[in-house]
Structure formats: structure tokens, C-alpha cells
Amino acid sequence: MREIAEFRVDERFAPMLFAENEGKRVGSSVRRIELETTDPRFAEVGRLQRELRAKQGAPFFYGWNLKRKPSSLELRQANLFMLRVVAVFEPAGEERGTKYDESSSCPNCGAGAKQIGPLILDVRRIPKGKDIAKTIGGEMIVSRRGAELFKRHGIAGVVLGPLRMSAASSAESKDWFQLSVESADAEITAPTRVGIDPFDDDPQGECRCPLGDLLGLNLLSEVTIRAATRGDADFVSSRQFIGTRRELLRPERVIFVSPKVWKLMESEKLKGCELEIAQLA
């Protein structure tokens, strides 16, 4: 499997590692660079990030993203996939009146607050042409088309709830539904890497919960779960959380789907999400 890292590199420092014609400039101050993690320069990116922060108080790169590109054989042989929702929008449901029971969240990291009552969103802000999307607060929704496909194909473990368009009205959207997962038993385990960025596994545990609810800020590798916690539903989610609790941001469970869901999403071209191979141990 190929693993490709995308970095948003400060244009002032890009010539320290890259040729003038490498990457794509984003505005005048940032260059988008893609590297396979097997490229020797990948480790150099991490070295420059540490050195420039220490000596100049400035980063070599600002944003980053890791993409894994499996072969067609690896996809066909996979037993589990991680669902990554890439169509993200605001405002969050909390800003529109969605209520949460904060007393049910972890007292240390704030993860796990339960939603009480219906999800309320401004449907005008939902990205156009998508079937699955989520708010910056992690609330997931699915289009009517996606919901009908899940029902028609007997997809197990997924819960479709109403989506209200206003806190002042009981009117519900006919085109969108809240997407939830019944099970939250999947146990994320080694060799999964979780940390701050591809070169920082957060050894001091600054972004981890000592109670075990929050594993860290970002996933840095393929996700592995204990096979005994997989269950047999088509949708399952992790017991642990990834992310941070800050203002409207909430830590999120990792969602996994079966090969049946992967085949359905591929054949029907459901948009707004990506599937990545996950492992069982």
C-alpha cells in the first residue's frame, strides 16, 4: 500500500528541501507538496519542522494530510474499512439549538457527551452534491438517497434519525437524516499510531486522556481494532475517541464499515466520504 503525505509548506523555507518546480503554490506564501512516506525527504520534513520551530519559532509546514492508496487486490481482500467523512460544514448543531448532556462526558477530556433531542441544522449550509457529510462538531448526516440505499440493501448497525431545520419549529427535512451508529464497542489497539502530526506521537500525552477515553489528537496510521470487539454489523464505531474538546469541536468515535458497505458505496458512487482499509488483530 502506498502512503502519501501532503504538506502545506511555508514558501520561505520550501527551497531548503524542494526544487522550484515541485509542488503547487497556494497563494504567495504556501506551497502544497506531496511525498510518499518512503521518500527519504519525508524524514527531512520532520527534521526541518523541529529545527525551524526551535531556532526561528516558525514551522516548516502548517497543515498536513496522510492518504493511503491500496491496490485493487488489497481492497478486495479487506475485511474492514474506516469511514472518513470529508464533506464538513458549519455551523454545528449546537449553534442551531441541538442539546447535549455534558454530565455524561468524560470529566477529564470532555469526550462522550450524549445528544439529547433532535439534531437541528441549517440545511442550506450542507455541501451540494454530497450524500454523507458532517458538521465541525462531528454530527453526521446522510442524504435521502443514501438512506434509501442503506434500507434497501439491509445495512445493519446504522441508525437514521430526523433532522430538524429550526429550533423554533418541529418541521423535519425530507432530504436529510442524522446518521448514527448503534455499536460503540470496537477497541482500537496497536499498532495504531495516534499523535499530533506524522513526526510527533505526543510522547508526553498532552492530547491523550489518562482515563482512556481519548486516544489523541489525530490518527497517524491505519487503524487496527481487536477482532473480538468487531461484532457482525455493517456499521460499528470505536469505544475510544480521537480529536479534542474545544468550543464547538468534540472528540469523535472512529467509524468502521463492512465490505458490503464498501461495495455499495463504490457501485452507487456515494459522495462526501472516503473509505480506508482497517485491520483486525
C-alpha positions as CSV (number, residue, x, y, z in Angstrom):
1,M,0.0,0.0,0.0
2,R,1.3,3.4,-0.9
3,E,1.2,6.1,1.7
4,I,1.3,9.7,0.6
5,A,1.8,12.8,2.8
6,E,0.6,16.2,1.8
7,F,2.2,19.2,3.4
8,R,1.4,22.9,3.3
9,V,5.0,24.2,3.3
10,D,6.0,27.8,4.1
11,E,7.2,29.2,0.8
12,R,10.1,30.9,2.6
13,F,11.6,27.5,3.6
14,A,10.4,25.3,0.7
15,P,13.8,25.8,-1.2
16,M,15.6,24.1,1.7
17,L,14.3,20.8,0.5
18,F,12.4,21.1,-2.7
19,A,13.1,22.3,-6.2
20,E,11.5,25.4,-7.6
21,N,9.1,23.5,-9.8
22,E,8.0,21.0,-7.2
23,G,4.5,21.2,-5.7
24,K,1.8,23.7,-6.2
25,R,1.7,27.2,-4.8
26,V,-1.3,28.1,-2.7
27,G,-1.3,31.9,-2.7
28,S,2.0,33.6,-2.4
29,S,3.2,32.2,1.0
30,V,2.4,28.4,0.9
31,R,3.3,25.6,-1.3
32,R,1.4,22.3,-1.4
33,I,3.8,19.3,-1.6
34,E,3.0,15.6,-1.9
35,L,5.6,13.0,-0.9
36,E,5.4,9.2,-0.5
37,T,6.4,8.4,3.1
38,T,9.1,6.1,1.6
39,D,10.8,9.1,0.1
40,P,14.0,10.0,2.1
41,R,12.8,13.6,2.2
42,F,9.8,12.7,4.2
43,A,12.0,12.3,7.3
44,E,13.8,15.6,6.4
45,V,10.4,17.4,6.6
46,G,10.1,16.3,10.2
47,R,13.7,17.4,11.0
48,L,13.2,20.8,9.4
49,Q,9.9,21.2,11.3
50,R,11.7,20.6,14.6
51,E,14.7,22.8,13.8
52,L,12.8,25.8,12.5
53,R,10.4,25.8,15.4
54,A,13.4,25.6,17.8
55,K,15.6,28.2,16.1
56,Q,13.2,30.6,14.5
57,G,9.8,29.9,16.2
58,A,8.3,29.3,12.7
59,P,7.1,26.0,11.2
60,F,8.4,24.4,8.0
61,F,4.9,23.2,7.3
62,Y,1.5,24.4,8.5
63,G,-1.1,21.8,7.6
64,W,-0.7,18.1,6.6
65,N,-2.7,15.1,5.5
66,L,-1.9,11.4,5.0
67,K,-3.5,9.4,2.2
68,R,-3.2,5.6,1.8
69,K,-3.7,4.2,-1.7
70,P,-4.2,0.4,-1.6
71,S,-4.1,-1.9,-4.6
72,S,-7.3,-3.3,-6.1
73,L,-6.3,-6.7,-4.6
74,E,-5.9,-5.2,-1.2
75,L,-9.3,-3.6,-1.4
76,R,-11.0,-6.8,-2.5
77,Q,-9.3,-8.8,0.3
78,A,-10.1,-6.3,3.1
79,N,-12.4,-7.3,5.9
80,L,-13.0,-3.9,7.4
81,F,-12.9,-0.2,6.3
82,M,-12.7,3.0,8.2
83,L,-15.2,5.7,7.2
84,R,-13.7,9.2,6.8
85,V,-16.2,11.9,6.2
86,V,-14.5,14.7,4.1
87,A,-17.6,16.9,3.4
88,V,-17.5,19.1,6.5
89,F,-19.6,22.2,7.1
90,E,-20.7,24.7,9.7
91,P,-22.5,25.8,11.8
92,A,-22.5,22.9,14.2
93,G,-25.8,21.6,15.6
94,E,-25.1,23.1,19.0
95,E,-25.1,26.6,17.4
96,R,-28.6,25.9,16.0
97,G,-30.1,24.5,19.2
98,T,-29.1,20.9,19.4
99,K,-28.8,19.9,23.0
100,Y,-26.1,17.8,24.7
101,D,-25.9,16.2,28.2
102,E,-22.4,17.3,29.3
103,S,-22.7,15.3,32.5
104,S,-22.3,12.1,30.5
105,S,-19.0,13.2,29.1
106,C,-15.5,12.3,30.5
107,P,-14.7,14.7,33.3
108,N,-11.1,14.8,32.1
109,C,-11.2,15.2,28.3
110,G,-14.8,16.1,27.7
111,A,-15.4,13.2,25.3
112,G,-18.7,11.3,25.1
113,A,-21.4,13.9,25.8
114,K,-24.7,12.4,24.7
115,Q,-27.0,14.2,22.3
116,I,-30.4,14.8,23.8
117,G,-33.3,15.6,21.5
118,P,-33.2,16.0,17.7
119,L,-30.4,17.3,15.6
120,I,-31.0,20.8,14.3
121,L,-29.1,22.2,11.3
122,D,-29.3,24.8,8.6
123,V,-29.8,22.6,5.6
124,R,-28.8,25.4,3.3
125,R,-25.3,25.1,4.5
126,I,-24.9,21.4,3.6
127,P,-22.4,20.9,0.8
128,K,-24.1,20.4,-2.5
129,G,-23.9,17.1,-4.3
130,K,-22.9,15.1,-1.3
131,D,-24.6,12.0,0.2
132,I,-22.8,11.9,3.5
133,A,-21.5,15.0,5.4
134,K,-20.8,16.2,9.0
135,T,-20.6,19.4,10.9
136,I,-17.5,20.7,12.6
137,G,-19.0,19.3,15.8
138,G,-18.9,15.8,14.3
139,E,-22.7,15.4,13.7
140,M,-23.1,13.2,10.7
141,I,-25.9,13.3,8.2
142,V,-26.9,11.3,5.1
143,S,-29.0,12.2,2.1
144,R,-32.4,10.7,1.3
145,R,-30.7,8.8,-1.5
146,G,-28.1,7.3,0.9
147,A,-30.7,6.5,3.5
148,E,-32.8,4.7,1.0
149,L,-29.8,2.7,-0.3
150,F,-29.0,1.6,3.3
151,K,-32.5,0.5,3.9
152,R,-32.9,-1.3,0.5
153,H,-29.7,-3.2,1.0
154,G,-30.3,-4.1,4.6
155,I,-27.3,-2.3,6.0
156,A,-27.1,-3.3,9.7
157,G,-25.9,-1.2,12.6
158,V,-26.8,2.3,11.2
159,V,-29.5,4.5,12.8
160,L,-31.3,7.1,10.8
161,G,-32.8,9.9,12.8
162,P,-34.8,13.1,12.0
163,L,-33.1,16.3,11.1
164,R,-35.0,19.5,12.2
165,M,-34.4,22.7,10.4
166,S,-35.1,25.1,13.2
167,A,-35.3,25.1,17.0
168,A,-38.5,27.1,16.7
169,S,-40.3,24.6,14.5
170,S,-40.9,20.8,14.6
171,A,-40.6,20.7,10.8
172,E,-38.2,17.9,9.7
173,S,-36.1,17.7,6.5
174,K,-37.3,15.3,3.9
175,D,-33.9,15.2,2.2
176,W,-31.5,14.7,5.0
177,F,-31.3,12.5,8.1
178,Q,-29.0,12.2,11.0
179,L,-26.6,9.2,10.7
180,S,-25.7,7.4,13.9
181,V,-24.1,4.0,14.7
182,E,-25.6,1.6,17.2
183,S,-22.5,-0.1,18.4
184,A,-19.6,1.7,20.1
185,D,-17.6,-1.4,21.2
186,A,-14.8,-1.6,18.7
187,E,-11.5,-1.5,20.6
188,I,-8.7,0.4,18.8
189,T,-5.3,-1.3,19.6
190,A,-1.7,-1.5,18.5
191,P,-0.1,-0.9,16.1
192,T,-2.4,2.1,15.5
193,R,-0.5,5.4,15.8
194,V,-2.2,8.4,17.3
195,G,-0.5,11.8,17.8
196,I,-0.2,15.4,16.8
197,D,1.4,15.1,13.4
198,P,3.3,12.5,11.3
199,F,6.5,13.3,13.3
200,D,5.1,13.8,16.7
201,D,3.4,10.8,18.5
202,D,2.7,13.1,21.6
203,P,5.0,11.1,23.9
204,Q,4.1,13.3,26.8
205,G,0.4,12.5,26.4
206,E,-0.7,16.2,26.2
207,C,-3.6,15.3,23.9
208,R,-4.5,12.0,25.5
209,C,-6.9,11.2,28.3
210,P,-5.4,9.3,31.2
211,L,-8.7,7.6,31.7
212,G,-8.5,6.0,28.3
213,D,-11.5,7.8,26.6
214,L,-9.4,10.0,24.3
215,L,-6.5,8.3,22.4
216,G,-5.1,11.5,20.9
217,L,-5.5,14.4,18.5
218,N,-5.0,12.7,15.1
219,L,-4.8,9.2,13.6
220,L,-1.3,8.8,12.0
221,S,-1.6,5.3,10.6
222,E,-4.0,2.6,9.5
223,V,-6.4,1.7,12.3
224,T,-6.4,-1.7,14.0
225,I,-9.2,-3.0,16.2
226,R,-9.4,-6.1,18.3
227,A,-11.2,-8.8,16.3
228,A,-13.2,-9.9,19.3
229,T,-14.8,-6.4,19.5
230,R,-15.8,-6.2,15.8
231,G,-19.3,-7.6,16.1
232,D,-21.2,-8.5,13.0
233,A,-23.0,-5.3,12.0
234,D,-22.2,-3.4,8.8
235,F,-21.6,-0.2,10.8
236,V,-19.6,-0.2,14.1
237,S,-17.8,2.6,15.9
238,S,-14.9,2.7,18.4
239,R,-15.1,2.8,22.1
240,Q,-12.4,5.4,22.2
241,F,-12.3,8.9,20.7
242,I,-10.0,10.9,18.5
243,G,-9.8,14.7,18.5
244,T,-10.2,17.5,21.1
245,R,-12.9,19.2,23.1
246,R,-12.6,22.9,22.3
247,E,-15.5,25.3,21.9
248,L,-17.7,23.6,19.3
249,L,-15.2,20.8,18.5
250,R,-15.9,17.5,20.1
251,P,-13.8,14.3,20.1
252,E,-15.3,11.7,17.7
253,R,-15.5,8.0,17.6
254,V,-13.9,6.2,14.7
255,I,-16.5,4.6,12.4
256,F,-15.9,1.3,10.6
257,V,-17.9,-0.4,7.9
258,S,-18.1,-3.8,6.3
259,P,-17.0,-4.8,2.7
260,K,-20.7,-4.9,1.9
261,V,-20.9,-1.1,2.6
262,W,-17.7,-0.5,0.6
263,K,-19.2,-2.3,-2.4
264,L,-22.4,-0.4,-2.1
265,M,-20.6,3.0,-1.8
266,E,-18.4,2.1,-4.8
267,S,-21.2,0.9,-7.0
268,E,-23.6,3.8,-6.2
269,K,-20.8,6.4,-6.0
270,L,-21.9,7.9,-2.7
271,K,-20.1,11.2,-2.3
272,G,-18.8,13.1,0.7
273,C,-16.8,10.3,2.3
274,E,-13.8,8.1,1.8
275,L,-13.1,4.6,2.9
276,E,-9.7,3.4,4.1
277,I,-8.7,-0.2,4.9
278,A,-8.7,-1.0,8.6
279,Q,-7.2,-4.1,10.2
280,L,-8.3,-6.7,12.7
281,A,-6.0,-8.1,15.4
